[in-house]
């Protein structure tokens, strides 16, 4: 159940990424870290559709976390990039090349290898108040450092830094969600006597805000790479330290688990740098295909996720070098 629900959440999140990117890409650069960015997003119907889907995705993830461990659910969300490729390929009728197939295979091998080697178990414990305080301190320091790094540098760097901040807050949101669903089993009246449900609302809003800044700051390649790779790693750490999740120990199993995670991260980076995900073209790519996709896009809406609106630029841009 947890595996299937996590995969469904990954698919929904891929749709949300596309729709919300469309909603914020035309916002002025001056709106970074300002509420005016959200005001701009709320005026875009396509962003509101993505927001509605994200609420459904939260319900799916919450259910998955109720039945499964953080160390299982969050790594499965890395398959979002596989679904994103399928969505973009179908939307713009692109052909998937060797990079996309290789990256997809690498992600699947890395993910499956981690589950086989680590064999996560447990994860049904309730964290102590002291453990939560330590986690909150790490959260504020880590996210604050990422935001500070995102305020300067080229666009790809700002997008990557905001993506990192989003990944950390999303992992904490998942941990708070899992804790809240555990409290629910003891009765709704018991839920609101704890701080976690209230903090869940704060981190949920914070994650949404940081995600819009990541999508707005620069190419989707940079933000999705850091977001999709850092989130499961932080989630695994939180699962072990907060929820007493158990992974296989011993030099051999630990080495295999780490190796599998490295393979997973490599696959994610390969997929995130795919021209299809980035919204760019490689040298020698069929320009007629790109032109056809551009012709199908609505002028000014910027339907290609990694590219600013067609009305705003005369040619394709938005790659990692921006």
N, C-alpha and C positions, 0 to 999 in steps of 0.2 A: 504493500500500500504506500509506504513512504517513498519508495523508488519511483513509482508511477506518478504520484502527486508532485514530487520534486521535478520530474521531467516535464509535466504539464505546466508547472510554474515557470520553468525555463523557457518554454515556448511562448507563454503569455508575456514574459519579460522581454523577449525579442521583439514582439509586436509593440510593446510599450516604448522600447528604445527608439524604434523608427518614428513612431507618432510624436513622441515628446521632443525628439531632435528636430522634427519639422516645425514644432511649435515655438522653439526658442532660437532657432538659427538666425532669424531676421531681427532679433533684438539688438539694440545699440550696444557697443562694447562697454559703454559707461554704466550699464545696468548690472555689471558683475558684482555679486555679493550685496545687491540692493533688492528691496521688495518690489521695485519697478520691474525686475525681471519676471517675477511671478505675475505681476499685473499684466504684462505683455503676454505671458503664456495663457492666462485665463481668458484673454480675448480671442484666442485662436481655437477654433472648434476642433481641429485635429489634436491639439494638446489635451483638450478636455476628454476626448475619446480615449486617449492613452491613459489619462488619470483614472477614468472609470475602470479601465481594464486592470490598472495597477491595484485598485481596491479588491477586485476579484482575485488577483494574484496573491495578495496578502492573505486572503481567506484560505487559498490552496496551500500556501506555505505553512500557515499556522496549523492546518490539519496534518500536513506532512511531518512537522516538528512534534506534533502530539504523539505520533506513532513511531517516529524514527529519531536518530541521533543527529546532532549538529554535524558530526564528522561524516555523515552520509548525505544528508539533505543539501547542505551548502556546496560540497564539491560537485554534486550532480548539476547544480545551477550553472556550472561552466559550460554545459551543453547548449546554453543560450546562443553561443556563437554559431553552433551548427544550425540551429533553427533560423538564426538571423541570415545565414548564407542562403538557406532554402527560400526564405521570404524574399530576399533581394533578387535572387536568381529568377524566381517566378514573376516578381513584380516587373523587372526590367528585361526579362528574357535573356539574361546573361548565361554563357556557358561556364560551368565550373571547370577550372583548370587543375593542373597538377598540384599547385599550392593549396587549393581548397581541399582536394581529396586527401593529400598528405597530412594537412593540419587536422582534418576531421578524424582520420585514422589514428593519429598520434594522441589526440584528446581521448578517444575511446579506449585505446590501449592503456594510457596513463591512468585513467579513471578506474577501469576494471582492475588494473594491476594494484592500485592502492587499496581497493576494497578487498581483494584477495589476500594481499600481504598484511594489511593492518587489521582486517576483520573487526571493525568497531563494534563494541558491545556496551551495555549499560546505558548511562546517560539519563537516568531517571531520578537522580538525586536532586535535592533542592539546595542551591548555594547558600552559604552562610552570609550574614550581613557584612562581616569583615571581608569576605571574598568579593562581594559586590563593590565595596568601597575601593578596594585595590583596583578592580576592573574599571571603575569610573575614573579613577585618577589616570590610568593608562590611556583611557579613551580621550580625555580632555587634552592631555599632553600630545598624543599622537595626531589627533585631528587638528589641533592648533598649529602644530609644526607643518602639517601638509597645507593648511590654508595659507600660512605665512609664505611657504615656498611657492604657492600658486599666484601670489600677487606680483610676481616679477618673472621675467624671462620670456622666451618665445611662446607662441600659441600652443605648440605641442607639449611643452613643459608645463604650462598652466593647466591644460586639459588633463595631463597625467597626474599632476598633484591633486587637483580636485577629484579625479577618479579614485585616487588613493584614499582621500578623506571620506569619500562616499562609501568605499569598500569597508572601511573600518566601522563607520556608523551603521552600515547595513548588517554587518556581522553582529554588532551589539544589539541591534534591533531584533535579529533572529534569536539571540540568546534571551532577551527579555520576553519575546513572544513565546518561546518554549517554556520559560518559567511561568508565564501567565496561564498558559493552557494546562499546566500541571496544577496550579491553584484552582482552576475551574472545576477540576474533578472532585475537589473537596467542598464545592458549593460556591455559588456566586457571592454570597455574603462574605465568604472568606477571602475572595479575590481582592477586594478593595481595602483590605486592612494592610496590604503590602504596598511598597513604593513602586514595584516593577510595572504595574499597569499604567501608572501615571508617567513614569519615565519612558515607557514604550511610546506614548503619544509624542513626547518631546523628541526622542531619537527618530521616530517615523517622519515627523515634519522636517527635522534636520537633514535626514537622508534625502528626502524629496528635494529640498532646497539646494543641497550640495550637488545632487545629480543634475539639476537644471544648469548650474554653473559649470559643471564638467562638460555637458553637451554644448553649452554656449561658448566656452572658453577656447575651443580649438577642435582639431580633427577628431572624429569619433574613434579613429585607430588608437590614439594615445589614451583616451579616457577609458575605453572598453578594455584595453589590455590590462591596465592597473586594477580596474574595478573587478574584472573576472578572475584575475590571478590572486590578488591580495585577500579578497573576501573569503574564499574557502580556507586559506591558510590561517587567517585570524580565527575563523569559526572552529577549525580543528583544535586550535590552542584553547579557545574558550570552552569547548566541549570537555577537554581533558581537565582543565583547571577549575571550572565552575560546576560542571555536571557529573564529574567522576566517570567520564567515558573511558573505556579501557581499549587500548590498541595492543596488538601483539608486541611483546618485548623480545629482547635477545638481539645480538648483533646482526644476525642474518635477516630477521624480519624487519628490524628498524632500517637496515640498509635498503632492503627491497621497497619498503614504504616510501622512504625519502627519494629513491630512484624513480619510483612511479610518479611521485608528485613533480619531480623535475621534468619527466616526460610530459606530464599533463600541462605544465606551465609552458614548455616549448611548443606544444601543439596550440595552445591558446595564443601565444605570440605570433605563430605562423598564420593562424586564422585572422587575428586582428590586423595584421599587416597585409592581408589580401586586398588587392585593389577593389574588389567587390564590396568589402566591408568598409574600407576607407573612403570609397567614393572617388577614387582616382583611377587613372589608366596607366598601365605599364607601356614602355616603349614597344611598339610593334603590335599593340592590341588593336583589334578591329574597330576603327573609328566609326564605321557605319553603324555598328551595334550601339556605340555610345550615343551617336546622333539620334538613333531611333528612340533610345530611352529618354533623351532630352526632349525630343519632340512630343513624347507621350506625357511628359511632365507639364503641370500647370504653371505657366509663367508666374514667377514671383513666389511660388510655394516651396521651391527647393526640395523636390521630392527625393533627390538622391541624398541619403543621410550624411555623407561626409562632405557635401559640397554646399556652399552658400547658395542662396536663392538665385535662379537663373537671371532674374531681373537685376541682381546686384553686381554680377560679374560677367564679363564678356566671354570667359573661357573656363574650362574645368580647373578647379584648384581645390585646396583643402587637404592636401597630403601632409605627411609628417614634417615636411620641410617648411610649412607655413609658420 
